[in-house]
Amino acid sequence: MEVMTTIKMKIKDCILIEPFTCKEDDNIVDVAKKLREITLRHIFVVDENEFPKGIISIIDINNRIVAESKDPSKTLAKDIMSTPIDVANIEDDVEELSKKLIEKNHVLAPVVENEKIIGIITIHQVLKNLNKE
Amino acid sequence: MDLEKFVDNYFEELVSDDEIKGYLDSNDPEKTELLKDRLRGSLKKSYANYANDYFDSKGIGSYLSTFLRKSGSVADVVGTYMFWAMGGAGFGLKGAGLVGKSVADAIDNYHYLGHAKAETLSDKAMDEAKIVGEGLAERAAAYLPLGVGEVADFLRGRSKFDDKVINYAVKYAKNEFLDYVRDKIEKGPKIVPLGKFRNPEYADKPLERKLSGAPDKTLVS
């Protein structure tokens, strides 16, 4: 009888993007300045230990600041960030992460090692590596 | 040499080693400190594997060989002067000194072979051949009128055995550390730098490096 074996791909086998982050106490003007420098549409909010706590998208700034006439210089990242977020560990299986991302309709996730963000993984990378299993 | 002294003595030497230095030169001080701690760990591990047994097991043989080596050196030097001044009698004393030192070497060699660890048996055999060869050369040189062998013997003495053990331990620590960091880099994820996602509209402004708290990793170019 032929025995089929599957090699589980791990997140560490994927290509990640360097972390794109701001601090919880950064004001939205500073966050917006970071977002305009980089073509990514999301930025992760990290605590003092560089652990990801939330995420802010450009749409969030539109919907939660501009549309509500809030002062962006007086509003902090932690006030408008979306929480909770799914945090992937570098040793996690790609398959598990793909299920989470698809289920929640998320396009990316922060990747941590030793409780510190080391990169960002996109759904594109997840699906590409899932295909290799 | 005990563990603490070994780590203290050779940590700085390894930190300034060209190959290791490349990995320690990072913009992230926290990462540098972590790697330095890892390097200390490699030294401790290598001492435990390659040197602890050798240095720990030095017993009465060590005192005997030290005594023989010192008294042999004295007899050797005195014998040389007597030989120059009086001839045959000095030759005898010098010979006794050389015998004493040879016995000391034999004791140390026996201890070295029994307790020192090398990576392979052939390494150990080569070390032994080298030490014996050096010893014979020194013995022969001791008969030169300039006293070259006496000085060489005095300067090296038992340390030639200790040096071999320490050299192995330091070499092992270096390789162990380099294997660790290379493994981390090669097996770790490839990380695309944020610069690849730079908005061209703002390309004229320098990218703020502290855009993220990103640790330095292998970057995909």
Interface residues (C-beta under 8 A of the other chain):
Chain A: I11 K12 D13 C14 I15 L16 I17 E18 P19 F20 T21 K34 R36 E37 I38 T39 L40 V46 E50 I90 V111 K116 I117 I118 G119
Chain B: K187 G188 P189 K190 I191 V192 P193 L194 F197 R198 N199 E201 Y202 K205 L207 E208 L211 S212 G213 A214 P215 K217 L219 V220
